[in-house]
Amino acid sequence: MNIIKVATSKLGVDELLDKVSGSGGVIQLFDEEAIACREHLEFAYLNAVKSHERGESRTKSLSIEMLLCAAMTSQIGDAIKKVGARSGRPFIVFSDDGKAYAKIASYLVKPAEFDPDGKTAARLVHLGIKSGKVEDLIQEIALKAMER
């Protein structure tokens, strides 16, 4: 089961990610305002896993591959700018591994379940999904993954 929490941190984003470096599993941080819904992250994760399994990923890291899928780009710098977490702002923690998540849990401030609470359509439009529909976002993630 995937862990998807929204929080802030006592540490900067880079320091937080250093705590889980090499811990196994996927753990990635995303700008809370750049992610439309849980399905956005779950589908990006599935695409990253499938890309790695087929040997088609652009990166060695499943966490970075997920970042690329969530941002719908093949450029790491663009992905970080588009959906990457920023120090001092709320972010989303995604992990497919409870042990990896536990390594950073004590550094998180007020972690809570991610629920965009009615903001999904506006966030989709901000991501370039003009229809405001989650299904169109999922299709766009899949198309971008196939283009890479």
C-alpha positions as CSV (number, residue, x, y, z in Angstrom):
1,M,0.0,0.0,0.0
2,N,1.3,3.4,-0.9
3,I,1.8,6.2,1.6
4,I,0.6,9.6,0.5
5,K,0.9,12.3,3.1
6,V,1.0,16.1,3.0
7,A,3.3,17.9,5.5
8,T,6.0,20.4,6.0
9,S,9.4,19.6,7.4
10,K,11.9,20.7,10.0
11,L,14.5,20.1,7.4
12,G,15.0,21.4,3.8
13,V,13.9,19.2,0.9
14,D,17.4,18.1,0.0
15,E,18.2,17.2,3.7
16,L,15.0,15.3,4.0
17,L,15.7,13.3,0.8
18,D,19.3,12.6,2.1
19,K,17.7,10.8,5.1
20,V,16.2,8.1,2.8
21,S,19.0,7.9,0.2
22,G,19.7,4.3,-0.6
23,S,16.9,3.0,1.7
24,G,15.2,1.0,-1.0
25,G,11.7,1.5,-2.2
26,V,10.3,4.6,-3.7
27,I,10.1,7.8,-1.8
28,Q,9.6,11.2,-3.5
29,L,8.5,14.6,-2.5
30,F,6.1,16.8,-4.5
31,D,4.9,20.4,-4.4
32,E,1.5,20.0,-2.7
33,E,-0.1,22.5,-5.1
34,A,1.3,20.8,-8.2
35,I,-0.4,17.5,-7.6
36,A,-4.0,17.2,-8.7
37,C,-5.1,14.2,-6.7
38,R,-4.1,10.8,-5.3
39,E,-4.7,9.2,-8.7
40,H,-2.1,11.6,-10.2
41,L,0.6,10.1,-8.0
42,E,-0.6,6.5,-8.2
43,F,-0.6,6.5,-11.9
44,A,2.7,8.2,-12.2
45,Y,4.1,5.6,-9.9
46,L,2.6,2.7,-11.9
47,N,4.1,4.2,-15.1
48,A,7.5,4.6,-13.5
49,V,7.4,0.9,-12.4
50,K,6.3,-0.3,-15.8
51,S,9.0,1.8,-17.5
52,H,11.7,0.3,-15.3
53,E,10.4,-3.3,-15.8
54,R,10.5,-2.8,-19.6
55,G,13.9,-1.3,-19.5
56,E,12.6,1.9,-21.0
57,S,13.2,4.3,-18.1
58,R,15.3,7.4,-18.5
59,T,16.8,7.2,-15.1
60,K,18.3,4.5,-12.8
61,S,16.1,5.8,-9.9
62,L,12.5,4.8,-9.7
63,S,11.8,7.8,-7.5
64,I,13.2,10.2,-10.2
65,E,11.3,8.3,-12.9
66,M,8.1,8.8,-10.9
67,L,8.9,12.5,-10.7
68,L,9.2,12.6,-14.5
69,C,6.0,10.8,-15.0
70,A,4.1,13.0,-12.6
71,A,5.4,16.1,-14.4
72,M,4.8,14.6,-17.8
73,T,8.2,15.5,-19.1
74,S,11.5,13.7,-19.8
75,Q,13.7,16.5,-18.4
76,I,14.6,16.2,-14.7
77,G,15.1,19.9,-14.3
78,D,11.7,20.7,-15.8
79,A,10.1,18.0,-13.6
80,I,11.6,19.5,-10.4
81,K,10.4,23.0,-11.4
82,K,6.9,21.7,-12.3
83,V,6.1,19.3,-9.5
84,G,9.1,19.1,-7.2
85,A,8.9,20.0,-3.5
86,R,10.2,23.3,-2.3
87,S,11.7,24.0,1.1
88,G,9.4,26.1,3.4
89,R,6.2,25.0,1.6
90,P,3.8,22.2,2.1
91,F,4.7,19.1,0.2
92,I,3.5,15.6,-0.5
93,V,5.4,12.6,0.6
94,F,4.9,9.5,-1.6
95,S,6.3,6.2,-0.6
96,D,5.8,2.6,-1.5
97,D,7.8,1.4,1.5
98,G,6.8,1.9,5.1
99,K,10.4,1.5,6.3
100,A,11.6,4.3,4.0
101,Y,8.8,6.5,5.1
102,A,9.6,5.8,8.8
103,K,13.1,7.2,8.3
104,I,11.7,10.7,7.6
105,A,8.5,10.6,9.6
106,S,10.0,12.2,12.7
107,Y,11.1,15.2,10.6
108,L,7.7,15.9,9.2
109,V,5.4,18.5,10.8
110,K,1.7,17.7,11.0
111,P,1.6,14.9,8.4
112,A,-1.9,14.3,7.1
113,E,-3.6,12.3,4.4
114,F,-3.4,14.1,1.0
115,D,-6.9,15.3,0.1
116,P,-7.1,18.3,-2.3
117,D,-10.6,18.9,-1.1
118,G,-12.4,20.1,-4.2
119,K,-9.3,21.7,-5.8
120,T,-8.6,18.8,-8.2
121,A,-10.2,20.4,-11.3
122,A,-8.3,23.7,-10.9
123,R,-5.1,21.8,-10.3
124,L,-5.7,19.7,-13.5
125,V,-6.1,22.9,-15.5
126,H,-2.9,24.3,-14.0
127,L,-1.1,21.1,-15.2
128,G,-2.4,21.7,-18.7
129,I,-5.4,19.4,-18.6
130,K,-8.0,21.8,-19.9
131,S,-11.0,19.5,-19.3
132,G,-10.3,19.3,-15.6
133,K,-10.9,15.5,-15.7
134,V,-8.7,13.0,-13.9
135,E,-9.2,10.5,-16.7
136,D,-7.6,13.0,-19.2
137,L,-4.6,13.5,-16.8
138,I,-4.1,9.7,-16.6
139,Q,-4.2,9.5,-20.4
140,E,-1.7,12.4,-20.7
141,I,0.7,10.7,-18.3
142,A,0.5,7.5,-20.3
143,L,1.0,9.3,-23.6
144,K,4.0,11.2,-22.3
145,A,5.5,8.0,-20.9
146,M,5.1,6.3,-24.3
147,E,6.8,9.2,-26.0
148,R,9.9,8.9,-23.8
